[in-house]
């Protein structure tokens, strides 16, 4: 059998196809499943799913349920459970992204891609060179939008848990939070640092905190503060990446190093 035939056989296997249905999260799981709210509206009105159609329901704690719809209305969708298994979409490393606030709507993209790549938390940070500095009311509204983006990304990419978007905090507070957590902190500094392969080595850490700057990068004193707190400076190469490119590159490399990609 040629290599491409073997590959085609693998990706079209019945087992894989059996679990390729629309995914939704709910805690309302007993002997059966009931979905209400916006997801029920989406199922009944947008997807036009009906009794007999199948869906994947995730309990948000790492378990996927293969279900069949028994009744579908915009007020509530009822499903019977056919099978269950551990979610395959969760990495075995808890990766938290501390992203310094970018301008415009770049954070929308960053949150979406971070979740797709396996981030468990995204925390917006205000550093000294951030141009975007929303007030408390505006920050709260932005956080709600980013959480919705994270939720939709989690459904689309097959996550087993819903990643969270935290409240906006200052840089010093972010450094303190990371240092107190016991995670391996990594600070991506445009002025240079260690290679990721030299920082993240077996046995791999269970928790990794990633710090990414805004368009202007970090002030030297911020780099000093991070390193004094045990957060190691890292480099993504000799090219200066945009603030929305850097987290995608960093998370992809980290997931690959830790065998989660």
C-alpha positions in Angstrom: 0.0 0.0 0.0 1.4 3.4 -0.9 2.0 6.0 1.8 -0.7 8.3 0.7 -3.2 5.4 0.6 -2.3 4.5 4.2 -2.7 8.2 5.3 -6.1 8.4 3.5 -7.2 5.2 5.3 -6.2 6.6 8.6 -8.0 10.0 8.4 -11.2 8.5 7.0 -11.4 5.7 9.6 -14.9 4.9 11.0 -13.7 5.6 14.5 -12.6 9.2 13.6 -15.7 9.9 11.6 -17.9 8.7 14.4 -16.8 11.6 16.6 -16.8 14.3 13.9 -20.0 16.1 14.8 -20.8 19.7 16.1 -19.5 20.2 19.6 -21.2 21.9 22.5 -20.4 22.3 26.2 -22.8 21.9 29.1 -22.9 20.9 32.7 -26.6 19.8 32.4 -25.7 16.2 32.1 -27.5 13.3 33.9 -28.9 10.2 32.3 -29.6 12.4 29.3 -28.4 15.8 28.2 -30.3 19.1 27.9 -28.9 22.2 26.2 -30.5 25.6 26.6 -29.7 29.2 25.9 -27.8 30.4 22.9 -26.5 26.9 22.0 -30.0 25.6 21.8 -30.9 28.5 19.4 -27.8 27.8 17.4 -28.6 24.0 17.1 -32.3 24.5 16.2 -32.3 27.7 14.2 -28.8 28.0 12.6 -27.7 24.4 12.2 -31.3 23.2 11.7 -30.5 20.0 13.6 -33.4 17.7 14.3 -34.2 14.5 16.1 -31.9 11.7 15.0 -28.9 14.1 14.3 -25.8 13.5 16.4 -23.6 15.9 18.4 -20.6 15.8 20.7 -21.3 17.1 24.1 -18.5 18.0 26.4 -18.9 18.3 30.2 -16.1 20.8 30.4 -14.0 18.5 32.5 -12.3 16.5 29.8 -15.0 14.0 28.9 -16.7 13.9 25.5 -20.2 12.4 25.0 -21.4 11.1 21.7 -25.2 12.0 21.7 -28.2 11.8 19.5 -30.9 14.5 19.5 -34.3 13.3 20.6 -36.0 16.8 20.6 -34.8 20.1 19.2 -36.4 23.5 19.9 -34.9 26.9 20.4 -35.9 26.8 24.1 -34.1 23.5 24.7 -32.5 20.6 22.9 -32.6 17.1 24.5 -30.2 14.4 23.7 -29.5 10.7 24.6 -26.0 9.6 25.4 -24.6 6.9 23.0 -21.0 6.7 24.1 -18.4 8.6 26.1 -14.6 8.9 26.1 -11.8 11.1 27.4 -11.4 14.2 25.3 -8.4 14.0 23.0 -8.2 17.8 22.5 -6.6 18.8 25.8 -2.8 19.1 26.1 -1.0 17.6 29.2 0.6 20.9 30.0 -1.3 23.8 31.5 -0.2 26.8 29.3 -1.2 30.3 30.4 -0.6 33.3 28.0 0.0 36.7 29.5 -0.5 38.9 26.5 0.3 42.6 26.7 -2.6 44.7 25.2 -2.2 45.3 21.5 -3.9 48.0 19.5 -7.2 47.6 17.5 -8.8 44.2 17.5 -5.7 42.1 17.4 -6.5 40.6 20.7 -9.5 38.9 19.1 -7.2 37.0 16.8 -4.7 36.2 19.6 -7.3 34.7 21.9 -8.8 32.6 19.1 -5.4 31.2 18.0 -4.1 30.7 21.5 -7.2 28.5 22.4 -6.8 26.5 19.2 -3.2 25.9 20.0 -4.0 24.6 23.5 -3.8 27.6 25.9 -5.8 27.1 29.0 -5.9 30.8 30.1 -5.3 34.1 28.4 -4.7 37.0 30.7 -4.6 40.6 29.2 -1.7 42.6 30.6 -1.0 46.4 30.5 2.7 47.0 30.2 4.6 50.3 29.9 4.6 50.4 26.1 1.0 49.4 25.6 -0.9 52.0 23.6 -4.3 50.4 24.3 -5.3 51.1 27.9 -9.1 50.7 28.2 -10.8 51.8 31.3 -12.5 49.4 33.7 -15.9 49.5 32.0 -14.4 49.1 28.5 -12.1 46.3 29.7 -15.0 44.3 31.2 -16.9 44.5 27.8 -13.8 43.5 25.9 -13.3 40.5 28.3 -16.8 39.3 27.6 -16.2 39.4 23.9 -12.9 37.6 24.2 -14.5 34.9 26.4 -17.1 34.3 23.7 -14.3 34.1 21.1 -12.5 31.6 23.3 -15.6 29.5 23.8 -16.3 29.3 20.1 -12.7 28.4 19.3 -12.8 25.6 21.9 -15.9 24.2 20.3 -14.4 24.4 16.8 -11.0 22.8 17.6 -12.3 20.0 19.8 -11.1 21.1 23.2 -12.2 19.2 26.3 -12.4 22.2 28.6 -13.4 25.9 28.1 -10.3 28.1 28.4 -10.8 31.3 30.4 -9.9 34.9 29.6 -8.9 36.7 32.8 -9.3 40.2 34.0 -6.8 42.8 32.7 -3.9 43.3 35.1 -0.7 45.3 35.3 2.7 43.8 34.3 4.1 43.7 37.9 0.9 41.8 39.0 1.3 39.4 36.1 4.9 38.7 37.0 3.9 38.1 40.7 1.0 35.8 39.7 3.3 33.7 37.6 6.1 33.5 40.2 3.6 32.5 42.9 2.1 29.8 40.8 5.2 27.7 40.5 4.9 27.6 36.7 7.8 27.7 34.4 7.7 31.3 33.3 9.0 32.3 29.9 9.4 35.9 28.8 9.8 36.5 25.1 12.2 39.4 24.8 13.0 41.1 21.6 16.5 41.9 22.8 17.4 38.3 23.1 17.2 35.2 25.3 17.6 31.5 25.4 16.2 29.0 22.9 13.0 27.3 23.9 14.6 23.9 23.6 17.1 24.9 26.3 14.4 26.1 28.7 11.8 23.4 28.3 13.4 20.1 28.6 12.3 16.6 29.9 10.9 16.0 32.4 8.5 18.7 31.0 6.9 21.2 33.4 3.1 20.7 34.0 2.5 24.4 33.9 4.1 27.0 31.6 3.4 30.8 31.7 4.2 32.7 28.5 4.7 36.5 28.4 4.3 38.3 25.1 4.7 42.1 24.6 2.6 44.6 22.8 3.7 46.4 19.6 6.4 48.3 21.4 7.8 45.3 23.2 9.1 45.5 26.8 11.0 48.1 28.7 14.4 47.0 30.0 13.3 47.3 33.6 10.3 45.0 32.9 12.8 42.4 31.6 14.8 42.8 34.7 11.8 42.4 37.0 10.7 39.3 35.1 14.1 37.7 35.3 14.6 38.5 39.0 11.3 36.7 39.6 12.6 33.5 38.0 11.0 34.0 34.6 13.5 33.1 31.9 14.0 35.3 28.8 13.5 33.5 25.5 14.0 34.3 21.9 11.9 33.4 18.8 14.8 34.0 16.5 16.5 37.0 14.9 13.4 38.3 13.2 11.1 40.7 15.1 7.6 39.2 15.0 4.4 41.2 15.2 2.7 41.0 18.6 -0.1 38.9 17.1 2.4 36.5 15.4 4.6 36.0 18.4 2.1 34.1 20.6 1.1 31.9 17.8 4.7 31.0 17.1 5.6 30.6 20.8 2.6 28.4 21.6 3.1 26.2 18.5 6.7 25.6 19.4 6.0 24.9 23.0 3.2 22.4 22.1 5.6 20.7 19.7 8.4 20.5 22.3 6.1 19.0 25.0 4.7 16.4 22.5 1.3 18.1 22.4 1.3 18.7 18.6 
